[in-house]
Amino acid sequence: MDSHLRIEDALTTTRAVRKRLDFTKPVEPKVIEECLAAAQQAPNGGNLQTWGFVVITNGAKRAALANVYRKGFDTFVFSPIAAAIGYGQPHASPAQRRVMASIDYLVENLHRAPVCIIPCIAPRAEGLPTALQHAIYGSIMPAAWSFMLAARARGLGTCWTIFHLYHEEEAANLLGIPYGDVMQVALIPVAHVQSAKFRPGSRQPVQTMIHWETW
């Protein structure tokens, strides 16, 4: 762990790491537990703590989960969001092509990640009023992000990804998650990184996203 990593540095340099994940080095269970202990301190609605994190290290399970993930990707590439990223667009920009290449790399190599984390929460959000759905997601996503920040502070790379959710029930059956009661929200591969260089990403000027008093 980099004990000198400032909070601001962690917040501005935690990237979606795909191509730089080091699949050759194991990640110690103790380190994962430390990151999850940090995640457990995140705020959650009503302090109900109905969250859970499934940690997958078994090679056969990782391979099976990666197959589900690839099936989901095959659905994703025909979605409007995929088109916005550049899939199926003949004039995709160089930045879009880099993102697509990074995504494609993880799709092909997810099974090699030494650890996969699936943040979960109960109850399921389907059918609930929109406000309550936001409350449920708002009770697990801060914890998942805290996990990713804690991993960054320990020199690990992570990436928030969701392709397996196109076949969530299949993934639930694979991992023993009670699908009717517990909702998965992401799949986070975890590994050491091939390069220690992290820097802030390219973003629009902050003024373009701030709306004072009204949109």
PyRosetta script that sets phi, psi and omega in degrees:
from pyrosetta import init, pose_from_sequence

init()
pose = pose_from_sequence("MDSHLRIEDALTTTRAVRKRLDFTKPVEPKVIEECLAAAQQAPNGGNLQTWGFVVITNGAKRAALANVYRKGFDTFVFSPIAAAIGYGQPHASPAQRRVMASIDYLVENLHRAPVCIIPCIAPRAEGLPTALQHAIYGSIMPAAWSFMLAARARGLGTCWTIFHLYHEEEAANLLGIPYGDVMQVALIPVAHVQSAKFRPGSRQPVQTMIHWETW")
pose.set_psi(1, 137.6)
pose.set_omega(1, 176.4)
pose.set_phi(2, -85.4)
pose.set_psi(2, 98.9)
pose.set_omega(2, -175.3)
pose.set_phi(3, -70.2)
pose.set_psi(3, -10.1)
pose.set_omega(3, -179.1)
pose.set_phi(4, -99.9)
pose.set_psi(4, 5.5)
pose.set_omega(4, -179.5)
pose.set_phi(5, -72.5)
pose.set_psi(5, 115.5)
pose.set_omega(5, -179.7)
pose.set_phi(6, -73.2)
pose.set_psi(6, 155.4)
pose.set_omega(6, 177.4)
pose.set_phi(7, -56.1)
pose.set_psi(7, -43.9)
pose.set_omega(7, -178.7)
pose.set_phi(8, -62.0)
pose.set_psi(8, -38.1)
pose.set_omega(8, 178.6)
pose.set_phi(9, -66.1)
pose.set_psi(9, -42.6)
pose.set_omega(9, 178.6)
pose.set_phi(10, -62.3)
pose.set_psi(10, -41.5)
pose.set_omega(10, -177.8)
pose.set_phi(11, -68.4)
pose.set_psi(11, -34.5)
pose.set_omega(11, -173.3)
pose.set_phi(12, -97.0)
pose.set_psi(12, -7.2)
pose.set_omega(12, -177.3)
pose.set_phi(13, -124.1)
pose.set_psi(13, 8.0)
pose.set_omega(13, 174.5)
pose.set_phi(14, -81.4)
pose.set_psi(14, 107.3)
pose.set_omega(14, -172.7)
pose.set_phi(15, -105.8)
pose.set_psi(15, 163.8)
pose.set_omega(15, 169.2)
pose.set_phi(16, -78.5)
pose.set_psi(16, 104.5)
pose.set_omega(16, -174.5)
pose.set_phi(17, -98.0)
pose.set_psi(17, 123.8)
pose.set_omega(17, 178.3)
pose.set_phi(18, -127.0)
pose.set_psi(18, -67.8)
pose.set_omega(18, -175.4)
pose.set_phi(19, -67.2)
pose.set_psi(19, -23.8)
pose.set_omega(19, -176.6)
pose.set_phi(20, -94.0)
pose.set_psi(20, 4.9)
pose.set_omega(20, 175.3)
pose.set_phi(21, -66.4)
pose.set_psi(21, 133.1)
pose.set_omega(21, -179.8)
pose.set_phi(22, -94.7)
pose.set_psi(22, 104.8)
pose.set_omega(22, -176.3)
pose.set_phi(23, -82.4)
pose.set_psi(23, -1.9)
pose.set_omega(23, -175.0)
pose.set_phi(24, -92.7)
pose.set_psi(24, -13.7)
pose.set_omega(24, -175.1)
pose.set_phi(25, -111.1)
pose.set_psi(25, 130.8)
pose.set_omega(25, 176.3)
pose.set_phi(26, -71.7)
pose.set_psi(26, 156.9)
pose.set_omega(26, 175.1)
pose.set_phi(27, -109.6)
pose.set_psi(27, 124.9)
pose.set_omega(27, -176.0)
pose.set_phi(28, -65.7)
pose.set_psi(28, 135.8)
pose.set_omega(28, 177.6)
pose.set_phi(29, -55.3)
pose.set_psi(29, -34.7)
pose.set_omega(29, -179.3)
pose.set_phi(30, -61.1)
pose.set_psi(30, -37.6)
pose.set_omega(30, 179.8)
pose.set_phi(31, -67.0)
pose.set_psi(31, -42.1)
pose.set_omega(31, 176.9)
pose.set_phi(32, -60.6)
pose.set_psi(32, -42.9)
pose.set_omega(32, 179.6)
pose.set_phi(33, -63.6)
pose.set_psi(33, -38.3)
pose.set_omega(33, 177.0)
pose.set_phi(34, -62.0)
pose.set_psi(34, -43.3)
pose.set_omega(34, -179.6)
pose.set_phi(35, -66.3)
pose.set_psi(35, -38.1)
pose.set_omega(35, 179.5)
pose.set_phi(36, -72.3)
pose.set_psi(36, -31.2)
pose.set_omega(36, 175.2)
pose.set_phi(37, -64.3)
pose.set_psi(37, -37.2)
pose.set_omega(37, 175.8)
pose.set_phi(38, -67.3)
pose.set_psi(38, -41.3)
pose.set_omega(38, 179.7)
pose.set_phi(39, -61.4)
pose.set_psi(39, -35.2)
pose.set_omega(39, -177.1)
pose.set_phi(40, -64.7)
pose.set_psi(40, -19.0)
pose.set_omega(40, 179.7)
pose.set_phi(41, -85.0)
pose.set_psi(41, -3.3)
pose.set_omega(41, 179.9)
pose.set_phi(42, -65.6)
pose.set_psi(42, 150.1)
pose.set_omega(42, 176.5)
pose.set_phi(43, -66.3)
pose.set_psi(43, 148.0)
pose.set_omega(43, 176.8)
pose.set_phi(44, -148.3)
pose.set_psi(44, 150.1)
pose.set_omega(44, -172.1)
pose.set_phi(45, -55.9)
pose.set_psi(45, 122.9)
pose.set_omega(45, 177.7)
pose.set_phi(46, 64.7)
pose.set_psi(46, 10.8)
pose.set_omega(46, -174.3)
pose.set_phi(47, 51.2)
pose.set_psi(47, 35.2)
pose.set_omega(47, -178.2)
pose.set_phi(48, -75.3)
pose.set_psi(48, -27.6)
pose.set_omega(48, 176.2)
pose.set_phi(49, 52.4)
pose.set_psi(49, 50.5)
pose.set_omega(49, 178.3)
pose.set_phi(50, -91.6)
pose.set_psi(50, 24.5)
pose.set_omega(50, -177.7)
pose.set_phi(51, -87.9)
pose.set_psi(51, 169.0)
pose.set_omega(51, 172.9)
pose.set_phi(52, -163.2)
pose.set_psi(52, 150.1)
pose.set_omega(52, 178.1)
pose.set_phi(53, -124.0)
pose.set_psi(53, 117.6)
pose.set_omega(53, 177.0)
pose.set_phi(54, -89.0)
pose.set_psi(54, 123.6)
pose.set_omega(54, -178.5)
pose.set_phi(55, -106.3)
pose.set_psi(55, 118.5)
pose.set_omega(55, -177.4)
pose.set_phi(56, -111.5)
pose.set_psi(56, 117.0)
pose.set_omega(56, 176.0)
pose.set_phi(57, -121.2)
pose.set_psi(57, -19.8)
pose.set_omega(57, -179.2)
pose.set_phi(58, -62.7)
pose.set_psi(58, 129.3)
pose.set_omega(58, -174.4)
pose.set_phi(59, -60.9)
pose.set_psi(59, -42.4)
pose.set_omega(59, -178.8)
pose.set_phi(60, -66.6)
pose.set_psi(60, -40.3)
pose.set_omega(60, 178.7)
pose.set_phi(61, -68.2)
pose.set_psi(61, -38.7)
pose.set_omega(61, 177.7)
pose.set_phi(62, -63.1)
pose.set_psi(62, -39.7)
pose.set_omega(62, 179.5)
pose.set_phi(63, -65.9)
pose.set_psi(63, -43.2)
pose.set_omega(63, 179.6)
pose.set_phi(64, -65.9)
pose.set_psi(64, -40.9)
pose.set_omega(64, 178.0)
pose.set_phi(65, -64.7)
pose.set_psi(65, -39.0)
pose.set_omega(65, 178.3)
pose.set_phi(66, -62.5)
pose.set_psi(66, -34.1)
pose.set_omega(66, 177.1)
pose.set_phi(67, -66.4)
pose.set_psi(67, -40.8)
pose.set_omega(67, 175.9)
pose.set_phi(68, -62.9)
pose.set_psi(68, -41.5)
pose.set_omega(68, 179.6)
pose.set_phi(69, -60.3)
pose.set_psi(69, -43.0)
pose.set_omega(69, -179.6)
pose.set_phi(70, -66.4)
pose.set_psi(70, -37.8)
pose.set_omega(70, 176.4)
pose.set_phi(71, -61.7)
pose.set_psi(71, -41.5)
pose.set_omega(71, 177.9)
pose.set_phi(72, -64.3)
pose.set_psi(72, -38.7)
pose.set_omega(72, 177.3)
pose.set_phi(73, -61.2)
pose.set_psi(73, -39.5)
pose.set_omega(73, 179.4)
pose.set_phi(74, -61.3)
pose.set_psi(74, -28.2)
pose.set_omega(74, 174.4)
pose.set_phi(75, -79.6)
pose.set_psi(75, -42.4)
pose.set_omega(75, -176.6)
pose.set_phi(76, -58.4)
pose.set_psi(76, -38.8)
pose.set_omega(76, -172.6)
pose.set_phi(77, -63.0)
pose.set_psi(77, -14.6)
pose.set_omega(77, 177.6)
pose.set_phi(78, -100.6)
pose.set_psi(78, 9.9)
pose.set_omega(78, -177.5)
pose.set_phi(79, -90.1)
pose.set_psi(79, 160.2)
pose.set_omega(79, 177.1)
pose.set_phi(80, -60.4)
pose.set_psi(80, -34.7)
pose.set_omega(80, 179.2)
pose.set_phi(81, -65.4)
pose.set_psi(81, -40.1)
pose.set_omega(81, 177.5)
pose.set_phi(82, -61.5)
pose.set_psi(82, -40.3)
pose.set_omega(82, 177.7)
pose.set_phi(83, -63.3)
pose.set_psi(83, -39.1)
pose.set_omega(83, 179.0)
pose.set_phi(84, -64.4)
pose.set_psi(84, -34.2)
pose.set_omega(84, 177.1)
pose.set_phi(85, -70.2)
pose.set_psi(85, -31.3)
pose.set_omega(85, 179.0)
pose.set_phi(86, 134.5)
pose.set_psi(86, -8.6)
pose.set_omega(86, -179.9)
pose.set_phi(87, -63.5)
pose.set_psi(87, 131.0)
pose.set_omega(87, 179.9)
pose.set_phi(88, 76.5)
pose.set_psi(88, 6.6)
pose.set_omega(88, -178.4)
pose.set_phi(89, -105.4)
pose.set_psi(89, 113.5)
pose.set_omega(89, -175.2)
pose.set_phi(90, -65.1)
pose.set_psi(90, -22.3)
pose.set_omega(90, -177.3)
pose.set_phi(91, -110.4)
pose.set_psi(91, 34.8)
pose.set_omega(91, 177.4)
pose.set_phi(92, -58.2)
pose.set_psi(92, 141.9)
pose.set_omega(92, -178.2)
pose.set_phi(93, -74.0)
pose.set_psi(93, 163.3)
pose.set_omega(93, 175.7)
pose.set_phi(94, -56.0)
pose.set_psi(94, -39.3)
pose.set_omega(94, 178.6)
pose.set_phi(95, -63.9)
pose.set_psi(95, -41.5)
pose.set_omega(95, 178.0)
pose.set_phi(96, -64.6)
pose.set_psi(96, -39.6)
pose.set_omega(96, 179.5)
pose.set_phi(97, -65.5)
pose.set_psi(97, -35.1)
pose.set_omega(97, 177.0)
pose.set_phi(98, -65.3)
pose.set_psi(98, -43.4)
pose.set_omega(98, 179.2)
pose.set_phi(99, -63.0)
pose.set_psi(99, -45.6)
pose.set_omega(99, -179.7)
pose.set_phi(100, -62.2)
pose.set_psi(100, -41.5)
pose.set_omega(100, 179.2)
pose.set_phi(101, -63.0)
pose.set_psi(101, -37.8)
pose.set_omega(101, 178.6)
pose.set_phi(102, -66.4)
pose.set_psi(102, -44.4)
pose.set_omega(102, 178.3)
pose.set_phi(103, -62.6)
pose.set_psi(103, -46.6)
pose.set_omega(103, -179.7)
pose.set_phi(104, -58.8)
pose.set_psi(104, -38.6)
pose.set_omega(104, 179.9)
pose.set_phi(105, -61.8)
pose.set_psi(105, -44.9)
pose.set_omega(105, -179.4)
pose.set_phi(106, -67.8)
pose.set_psi(106, -37.9)
pose.set_omega(106, 177.7)
pose.set_phi(107, -57.6)
pose.set_psi(107, -41.7)
pose.set_omega(107, -178.1)
pose.set_phi(108, -77.2)
pose.set_psi(108, -22.1)
pose.set_omega(108, -170.5)
pose.set_phi(109, -122.5)
pose.set_psi(109, 8.1)
pose.set_omega(109, -176.5)
pose.set_phi(110, -55.1)
pose.set_psi(110, -38.2)
pose.set_omega(110, -177.6)
pose.set_phi(111, -60.5)
pose.set_psi(111, -18.4)
pose.set_omega(111, -177.7)
pose.set_phi(112, -86.2)
pose.set_psi(112, -14.2)
pose.set_omega(112, 179.0)
pose.set_phi(113, -63.5)
pose.set_psi(113, 129.1)
pose.set_omega(113, -174.9)
pose.set_phi(114, -66.0)
pose.set_psi(114, -25.5)
pose.set_omega(114, -179.7)
pose.set_phi(115, -138.7)
pose.set_psi(115, 137.4)
pose.set_omega(115, 169.5)
pose.set_phi(116, -124.1)
pose.set_psi(116, 134.5)
pose.set_omega(116, -178.8)
pose.set_phi(117, -115.9)
pose.set_psi(117, 132.3)
pose.set_omega(117, 175.5)
pose.set_phi(118, -119.1)
pose.set_psi(118, 106.5)
pose.set_omega(118, 175.2)
pose.set_phi(119, -72.3)
pose.set_psi(119, 135.7)
pose.set_omega(119, -178.0)
pose.set_phi(120, -133.7)
pose.set_psi(120, 159.6)
pose.set_omega(120, 176.5)
pose.set_phi(121, -153.4)
pose.set_psi(121, 152.9)
pose.set_omega(121, 174.3)
pose.set_phi(122, -121.2)
pose.set_psi(122, 147.0)
pose.set_omega(122, 1.6)
pose.set_phi(123, -84.3)
pose.set_psi(123, -178.8)
pose.set_omega(123, 173.1)
pose.set_phi(124, -70.0)
pose.set_psi(124, 150.5)
pose.set_omega(124, -174.7)
pose.set_phi(125, -88.3)
pose.set_psi(125, -19.2)
pose.set_omega(125, -175.5)
pose.set_phi(126, -58.4)
pose.set_psi(126, 135.9)
pose.set_omega(126, 175.4)
pose.set_phi(127, 84.5)
pose.set_psi(127, -9.9)
pose.set_omega(127, 178.6)
pose.set_phi(128, -83.9)
pose.set_psi(128, 156.2)
pose.set_omega(128, 174.3)
pose.set_phi(129, -55.4)
pose.set_psi(129, 149.0)
pose.set_omega(129, -176.0)
pose.set_phi(130, -53.6)
pose.set_psi(130, -41.9)
pose.set_omega(130, -178.5)
pose.set_phi(131, -60.4)
pose.set_psi(131, -40.9)
pose.set_omega(131, 179.7)
pose.set_phi(132, -71.6)
pose.set_psi(132, -33.7)
pose.set_omega(132, 174.5)
pose.set_phi(133, -59.6)
pose.set_psi(133, -44.1)
pose.set_omega(133, 178.3)
pose.set_phi(134, -63.1)
pose.set_psi(134, -37.0)
pose.set_omega(134, 179.4)
pose.set_phi(135, -64.1)
pose.set_psi(135, -39.6)
pose.set_omega(135, -180.0)
pose.set_phi(136, -67.1)
pose.set_psi(136, -49.0)
pose.set_omega(136, 178.2)
pose.set_phi(137, -62.4)
pose.set_psi(137, -35.9)
pose.set_omega(137, 179.5)
pose.set_phi(138, -71.8)
pose.set_psi(138, -6.9)
pose.set_omega(138, 177.7)
pose.set_phi(139, -98.4)
pose.set_psi(139, -10.9)
pose.set_omega(139, 179.3)
pose.set_phi(140, -116.3)
pose.set_psi(140, -33.7)
pose.set_omega(140, -176.9)
pose.set_phi(141, -65.7)
pose.set_psi(141, -39.4)
pose.set_omega(141, 175.7)
pose.set_phi(142, -60.3)
pose.set_psi(142, -38.1)
pose.set_omega(142, 178.7)
pose.set_phi(143, -66.2)
pose.set_psi(143, -41.7)
pose.set_omega(143, 179.4)
pose.set_phi(144, -64.1)
pose.set_psi(144, -41.4)
pose.set_omega(144, 179.0)
pose.set_phi(145, -67.1)
pose.set_psi(145, -37.7)
pose.set_omega(145, 176.0)
pose.set_phi(146, -61.6)
pose.set_psi(146, -38.6)
pose.set_omega(146, 176.0)
pose.set_phi(147, -59.7)
pose.set_psi(147, -44.2)
pose.set_omega(147, -177.7)
pose.set_phi(148, -67.3)
pose.set_psi(148, -37.0)
pose.set_omega(148, 176.7)
pose.set_phi(149, -66.9)
pose.set_psi(149, -41.3)
pose.set_omega(149, 178.5)
pose.set_phi(150, -64.1)
pose.set_psi(150, -37.6)
pose.set_omega(150, 177.0)
pose.set_phi(151, -64.7)
pose.set_psi(151, -43.0)
pose.set_omega(151, 177.5)
pose.set_phi(152, -57.8)
pose.set_psi(152, -43.1)
pose.set_omega(152, -179.0)
pose.set_phi(153, -64.6)
pose.set_psi(153, -19.6)
pose.set_omega(153, 179.7)
pose.set_phi(154, -103.1)
pose.set_psi(154, 14.7)
pose.set_omega(154, 175.8)
pose.set_phi(155, 80.3)
pose.set_psi(155, 17.2)
pose.set_omega(155, -179.9)
pose.set_phi(156, -101.3)
pose.set_psi(156, 153.4)
pose.set_omega(156, 175.6)
pose.set_phi(157, -106.0)
pose.set_psi(157, 146.0)
pose.set_omega(157, 178.7)
pose.set_phi(158, -140.4)
pose.set_psi(158, 170.0)
pose.set_omega(158, 176.2)
pose.set_phi(159, -155.4)
pose.set_psi(159, 128.4)
pose.set_omega(159, 174.3)
pose.set_phi(160, -80.1)
pose.set_psi(160, 121.9)
pose.set_omega(160, -179.6)
pose.set_phi(161, -145.5)
pose.set_psi(161, 158.6)
pose.set_omega(161, -167.9)
pose.set_phi(162, -138.8)
pose.set_psi(162, 6.9)
pose.set_omega(162, -171.7)
pose.set_phi(163, -58.4)
pose.set_psi(163, -32.9)
pose.set_omega(163, -179.2)
pose.set_phi(164, -65.3)
pose.set_psi(164, -18.7)
pose.set_omega(164, -177.7)
pose.set_phi(165, -69.5)
pose.set_psi(165, -17.1)
pose.set_omega(165, 172.3)
pose.set_phi(166, -62.2)
pose.set_psi(166, -22.4)
pose.set_omega(166, 177.8)
pose.set_phi(167, -130.7)
pose.set_psi(167, 50.7)
pose.set_omega(167, -173.2)
pose.set_phi(168, -59.3)
pose.set_psi(168, -41.7)
pose.set_omega(168, -177.1)
pose.set_phi(169, -64.3)
pose.set_psi(169, -36.8)
pose.set_omega(169, 176.8)
pose.set_phi(170, -63.7)
pose.set_psi(170, -42.4)
pose.set_omega(170, 177.2)
pose.set_phi(171, -64.4)
pose.set_psi(171, -39.2)
pose.set_omega(171, 178.9)
pose.set_phi(172, -61.1)
pose.set_psi(172, -44.3)
pose.set_omega(172, 179.3)
pose.set_phi(173, -63.7)
pose.set_psi(173, -37.9)
pose.set_omega(173, 179.0)
pose.set_phi(174, -63.2)
pose.set_psi(174, -37.9)
pose.set_omega(174, -171.5)
pose.set_phi(175, -104.7)
pose.set_psi(175, 3.9)
pose.set_omega(175, 178.8)
pose.set_phi(176, 72.3)
pose.set_psi(176, 24.8)
pose.set_omega(176, 177.7)
pose.set_phi(177, -86.7)
pose.set_psi(177, 126.9)
pose.set_omega(177, 179.5)
pose.set_phi(178, -69.7)
pose.set_psi(178, 94.4)
pose.set_omega(178, -170.0)
pose.set_phi(179, -57.0)
pose.set_psi(179, -37.8)
pose.set_omega(179, -177.0)
pose.set_phi(180, -68.0)
pose.set_psi(180, -19.9)
pose.set_omega(180, -175.2)
pose.set_phi(181, -114.6)
pose.set_psi(181, -28.1)
pose.set_omega(181, -170.9)
pose.set_phi(182, -120.8)
pose.set_psi(182, 132.3)
pose.set_omega(182, -177.0)
pose.set_phi(183, -106.8)
pose.set_psi(183, 129.1)
pose.set_omega(183, 172.3)
pose.set_phi(184, -84.1)
pose.set_psi(184, 145.0)
pose.set_omega(184, -178.9)
pose.set_phi(185, -121.4)
pose.set_psi(185, -13.2)
pose.set_omega(185, -177.7)
pose.set_phi(186, -168.7)
pose.set_psi(186, 172.4)
pose.set_omega(186, 168.8)
pose.set_phi(187, -132.5)
pose.set_psi(187, 123.1)
pose.set_omega(187, -175.5)
pose.set_phi(188, -118.6)
pose.set_psi(188, 103.5)
pose.set_omega(188, 172.6)
pose.set_phi(189, -70.4)
pose.set_psi(189, 144.0)
pose.set_omega(189, -177.8)
pose.set_phi(190, -131.7)
pose.set_psi(190, 131.6)
pose.set_omega(190, 178.1)
pose.set_phi(191, -160.2)
pose.set_psi(191, 163.0)
pose.set_omega(191, 167.2)
pose.set_phi(192, -64.8)
pose.set_psi(192, 165.2)
pose.set_omega(192, -177.3)
pose.set_phi(193, -111.6)
pose.set_psi(193, 152.0)
pose.set_omega(193, -178.0)
pose.set_phi(194, -78.8)
pose.set_psi(194, -18.0)
pose.set_omega(194, 177.7)
pose.set_phi(195, -140.4)
pose.set_psi(195, 138.8)
pose.set_omega(195, -177.9)
pose.set_phi(196, -85.1)
pose.set_psi(196, 0.8)
pose.set_omega(196, -176.3)
pose.set_phi(197, -80.8)
pose.set_psi(197, 115.6)
pose.set_omega(197, 174.4)
pose.set_phi(198, -123.9)
pose.set_psi(198, 138.8)
pose.set_omega(198, 178.7)
pose.set_phi(199, -145.9)
pose.set_psi(199, 161.0)
pose.set_omega(199, 177.9)
pose.set_phi(200, -58.5)
pose.set_psi(200, 146.8)
pose.set_omega(200, 179.6)
pose.set_phi(201, -82.0)
pose.set_psi(201, 166.1)
pose.set_omega(201, 177.6)
pose.set_phi(202, -75.0)
pose.set_psi(202, 124.7)
pose.set_omega(202, -178.9)
pose.set_phi(203, -136.8)
pose.set_psi(203, 158.8)
pose.set_omega(203, 173.6)
pose.set_phi(204, -68.3)
pose.set_psi(204, 158.5)
pose.set_omega(204, 175.8)
pose.set_phi(205, -52.9)
pose.set_psi(205, 139.5)
pose.set_omega(205, -174.3)
pose.set_phi(206, -59.4)
pose.set_psi(206, -26.9)
pose.set_omega(206, -179.5)
pose.set_phi(207, -63.4)
pose.set_psi(207, -23.6)
pose.set_omega(207, -177.6)
pose.set_phi(208, -73.2)
pose.set_psi(208, -14.7)
pose.set_omega(208, -178.4)
pose.set_phi(209, -110.6)
pose.set_psi(209, -5.1)
pose.set_omega(209, -179.3)
pose.set_phi(210, -94.8)
pose.set_psi(210, 128.9)
pose.set_omega(210, 179.2)
pose.set_phi(211, -123.5)
pose.set_psi(211, 101.9)
pose.set_omega(211, -178.4)
pose.set_phi(212, -77.3)
pose.set_psi(212, 124.8)
pose.set_omega(212, 173.3)
pose.set_phi(213, 69.8)
pose.set_psi(213, -33.6)
pose.set_omega(213, -180.0)
pose.set_phi(214, -154.4)
pose.set_psi(214, 159.9)
pose.set_omega(214, 178.6)
pose.set_phi(215, -67.9)
pose.dump_pdb("model.pdb")
